[in-house]
Amino acid sequence: MRAALQSEIGQDKLEVVDDMETVGFGPGKVRIRIKATGLCHSDLSAMSGVLPQPAPFVPGHEGAGEIVDVGDGVTTHAVGDRVLVCWLPPCGHCPACRRGQGHLCLESFGNVATPNFRRAGGEVFGFAGTGTFAEEMVVPAGCAIPIPDDLPYDIAALIGCGVTTGLGAAVNTAKVEAGSSVAVIGCGGVGISVIQGAKVQGAAQIVAVDPVASRREAALRFGATEGVAPEAFADARNRITGGEGFDYVFEVVGKSATARTAYEMTRRGGSVVVVGAGALDDDYSVNMFSLFFDEKKILPSMYGGGDVLRSYERTIALWRAGRVDLAGLITHRVQLGEINDALDQMRTGVALRTCVEL
């Protein structure tokens, strides 16, 4: 079958091969025929080495498709079921899951170290234990989340990661209060989803901060009240909040420099919400007096900061009600053979989300 392959960490282009095979099918597993997959910035981060990932590997973790086979013992799924891929399904029995923090489940991370594919040259991993840039994939049944018939595959794919991460950061982690002021640093697909979450929560001012003009303009269509370039961010703070700072500032880039900016732009007693996935060697520090005296809350948000299955259901309900625009997030579409065009669209910032159709 066809798949996009990253042979070594640091390569900036993927090779589309046609001799990939899935491995690991058996009891407790399902085989999914991928219909649509989104390109998330985390895929680029894994390719560059910012996020740890064994190689060679098939990128992609934001996908949806149809089950074509089920292993022994799988009673919750059947051939023909429409599903989205959950790259971090809660196991249900580890300490984090028992506390109701399934998004912090470490048991599921064991999938990352298990090869999902193979070809003549040897074993091939799937990014985050999945690998949706392939025509088919084999995953534990818990990774395949049934979706309703009225939910298109392309939108379902986005719910599998980017949309859930962004909406959840505003709704679950920050619990944005109605009438509050919000700023979002980084307005790609996840940042735009944060903006939509803040709008759903009733924020009065939502400032989109991004160096790319087209993304700032797009943010206005999704609920931002203003879009500014990074160099105009301080002026916006002074004008909108009287210099006090925003109630909530979301960092959706994954760099210590933008995290420091987020901290500086947050009012005393406000919340800094870290959504971007950063590098292991990029350290963040804060002055201990300020941490105490200003009482700013630093809130990391992993995968939307809540029960991902409940978050999926809530997102679908909001989409059906017209409260969030998910189709509008998809600004570009490519075929698998054009995957490197999608990478360029992400790197240059011209795309919010590119859908890869298989």
N, C-alpha and C positions, 0 to 999 in steps of 0.2 A: 504494500500500500504506500501511498504518498505521505510524506511528512516533511516538516521544516527542521533541519538539524543544525545545532551549534556544536561543532567538533571540539573547540577549545575556548576557555574563558578568555575574553578580550577581543574576540572576533566581532566586527561590526556588521557582518552580513551573514545571513542564514543560507544554507544549501538545501534546496528542495530535492529530496531523493524519492525513489519509487520502490525501494527494496526493504522498507521498514516492516517489521513484524511486531505484533503485541506479544507480551509474555505475562505469565502469572495467572492466567484464567483458571478458575477452579472453584472449590467450595467458598461461598460467601462473596464471590466476585460477580460483576456484571461487565458485559462488553457493550460499549456505546459507540454508535455511528455518529460522529460529530457533524452537526448541520451548520453551526455558526459559532464563531469565537471572536472575542474582542481582544485587541492589543492593549495591554495595561503597561504603565510605566515600570512596574515591577519586573516585567519580562526584560526590558532593556537593562534594568539594574542587575538582573541575574546574568545577562550576557556579558556585561562589563566587569562583573566581579564585585559590585557594590553589595549585593545580597549573596550570601553563600549558597552555592549550588554545585553538586558534582557534575562533571562533564565526561563524555559527550551527553547532551540532553536535547530533548524536544521542548521548546518553550511553550507558553500558553497555559493558562489556568482558569480562564474566564470563558466557559463554553456551555453549549447546550446541544442536545441531540436526541437520538432514539435508541432505546435498548434493543440490541439484536441477539443477545444470548444471556442466559442467567446460569450461574453455577449452582451446584448442589447446596441445599439448605437455604437458598434465598426464597423467602415466601412473601416478601414485601414488594417485589417487582416482577414484571412479566415482559416478555418480548412484545415490542410495540409501544411500550410506555414512553411518553415524552418526559425528559428530565433535564435539569440543569446540573452542572458540575459544581459541587462544593469541595473546595480544596482543603478545608479544615473542618471536617464534620466532627461534632462532639461525640466522644465515645460513650458518655453517659455514666461512667463509673469511676473515673479518676477524681482526685481531690478537687480540681478546678470545676469539673462538670457537676460534682455533688454540691458545690457552692453556688451553682447557677451561673458559672462563668465558662460556658462551653467554648467561647471564642478564644480562651486561653488553654485549651486542651493540648497537652503535650503528646499524648498517646498517638494522635493522628500524624504527628510529625515523623513518626517512624516510616511512613510511606515515602518520605523524601529520599531515604537511603536505599530504597528498593528499586531496581531497574524495572521500567515499565515496557521497554521495547528492546529489540535486538536487530542487528543486521550482520552482514558477513564479517565486519570488523570487530564484532563483540557486542557487549551489553550497552544499552542506551537508557539513560534516566529520563524521567518526565519532570518538568519544572513543578516544584511544590507537590510532588507525588502524583501529578496528573499528566500534562503534556497535550494540550488541546490543539496544537498546531499539527495534528495528524488526523487522517480520515477516520481512524478508529482508536479506541483506548480501552484498557481494562483497569478497573478500579474497584475497591471494596464497595459493596452495595450501599453503604452509608454515605458515600460520596455522590450518589445519584439521587437527586431530590425531584420527585414527581412535580410536574407543572400542569396547570389547567390547559385545556384545548384552545382557549382564546388568547393565550400568551404566545406571541411569535418567538421563534428560536433566537433571533438576534437580540431582542429585548431581554429574554430570559438569560442569555449569556452575560449581559451586563449586570444583571441582578446577582449573578454568581460571585462578583467581587466588587468592582468599582462603585456601583450604585449603593450597594449595601454598606460599604466602607464609609462613603460620604454621608449618606442620609443618617446612618447610625451614629456617626461622630457628633452630629447636631442634636439628634433625638435621644440617643442612649447615653453617650458620654457627657456631653456638655449640658444636656437638658435645657436648651436655650429657652429663656423666658420671653413671653409675649411683651412687646414694646421695647425690647433691648436693642443695643447696638452691636453689630457683628462685622468683623473684617475677615476675609479669606485670602491668604497668601498662596498663590498657585491655583490657576483656574483651568486645569485640564478636566478630564471626565470626572475625577474624584472631587476636585474642588467645586465644579459646577453642581455636583450632587450634594455637597455640603451646603451650598447656597440654597438649593431647593429644600433641604431639610430645615434650614433656618427660616425660610419663608413659611413652610408648613407650621413651624412652631410659633409664628407670629412676630418675628423680629421686625422692628420698625425701620432700622437702617442696616443695610447689608452692602458693605464696600468690597468690591472685587479688586484684588491687587495682582497684576501680572504684567510682565514686560512686553507681551505680545498683544498688539492692539486688537486683532480679530478675536482673541479670547476675552478681552475686556468687553468688547461689543456683544459677544455671545452671552456673557454673564448677565447682561441687562435683560435679555430675553427670558432668562430662567429665574429671575427674581431679584437680582442685585439692584440696588437703588442708585449705585454709582460705580464706575470703573476707573481705576487710577493706575498709572505706572508706578513702579517701586519708588522712584525719586519724588513722587508727589504724595506718598503715603503719609508722611508727617504733616503736611499741610492739610490733608483730609481729616486727620485726627484732630488737629487744632480747630478746624472749622466746624466739624460735626459734633465733637464732644467738649468743646471749650478747652482743649488741651489736657483733659483728664485722662483720656484713653478709652478704648472700647471695652464693653462688657465682656466680649468674647473675641479672641483672635485665634483663627485656625491656621496652623502651619501645614501645608499640603505639598511640600517640596521634598522634605527629608534631608535637610542640611542644617548644621548647627548655626550657620550665619543667619538663616531665615528664622530659626527658632529664637535666636537672640532678638531679632527685630520684632517678632511676635510678642516676646516678653516686654520689650520696651513700649510697645503700642497698646498694651493692656492696662486698664485702670487699676488702681489699688483695690484689692479684693475681687478683681475680675479673674477670668479663666483663660489660660493658654492651652489650646487643644492641639496636641501633636499627632497628625494623621499621616504625614509622609514617612515612608520607610527609608531610614538612613543607613550609612555604612558603619561597620563594626569599629573602624578606627577614627570616626568623626565624633569627637567628644564635645559635650555641651556642659558649660559651667555657669553658675549664677552666684552673685555676691550674697554671702550668708546674711548680712544685715538686711539687704533688700528682701530676701526670701522671708525673713521674719517680720520686718516692719511693714512691708507693702502687702503681705498676705495674698499674693497672687497665687492662684491654684494652677499647677502644671498637671494637665490631664492627658496622658498618652491614650490613644484610641486605636486598638488593634481590631481590624476586621469589623468595624462598626461598634465595638465595645458592648456587645450584648448577645443574646441568644440568636444565632444566625438564622435558625429555622423560623423563629417568630419574626425576625426582621424581613425575611423573604416574603412571608405572608402579608405583613404590613405594607411592604413596598407594592406588592401586586394590588392590594386594596386601594392604595393611594393612586396607582396608575389607572385602575378602572374608573375611579371617581374623577379623574382628570386633575388631580391635585399636584401631580408631578409629570413632567414631560421626559419620557425615556427615549422615545424614538428620535427626538431632536438632538440627543447626545451623539448619535451616529452621523458623523459628517462626511465620512468616506467609506467606500466599500471596495474590497479587492478579492481576487481569487487567491488560492494558496500559492500559486506560481508567482504572484505579485507581492509576496510577503515583504520583500525588502523595500518596496514602495511604501508600505504601511509603516515600516521602521523609520523611514525618512520623514513621513508625515508627523510621526510622534516627536521625533527629535527637533524638528523645526517649529513645532507648535501650531502647525496649520490645522491639525486634527484635534477634536475633543476626544472622540473615539473612532477608531477604524474597525469595521466589521469584516472579518475574513470569512468568506462563504465557501463551504466545502461541499 
